């Protein structure tokens, strides 16, 4: 992922709607990857991996969308 990224209101709403433990696991994994460049998916449960993949895909799509508007 590039150095800049977009976290849209939809992504935030999705994260906030998760149970606390899943929310913490997914946010820590996102922060580790996006801010520190560390892959930490192995600590997620199978369902958390699916949720993480969906959220990450939305962040990538939103970031690309905003980047294309800036050109």
C-alpha positions, 0 to 999 in steps of 0.5 A, spaced: 500 500 500 502 507 498 504 511 504 497 515 503 490 512 504 483 514 505 479 511 511 472 513 508 465 514 513 463 507 510 469 503 513 469 507 519 461 505 520 463 498 518 469 498 524 464 501 529 459 496 528 463 490 529 464 487 536 469 490 541 474 484 540 473 483 533 474 491 532 480 491 536 483 485 532 482 488 525 484 495 527 490 493 530 492 489 524 490 495 519 494 499 523 500 494 523 500 494 516 498 501 513 502 505 518 508 500 520 508 495 514 508 489 518 503 483 516 499 481 522 494 477 519 496 470 522 493 473 529 486 473 526 480 468 527 478 466 520 472 470 520 476 476 522 481 475 516 474 475 511 472 482 515 479 484 514 480 483 507 473 486 505 475 492 509 482 493 506 479 492 499 474 498 501 480 502 503 484 501 497 478 502 493 477 509 496 484 511 496 485 509 488 478 513 487 481 519 491 488 519 488 484 519 481 480 525 483 487 529 485 490 528 478 
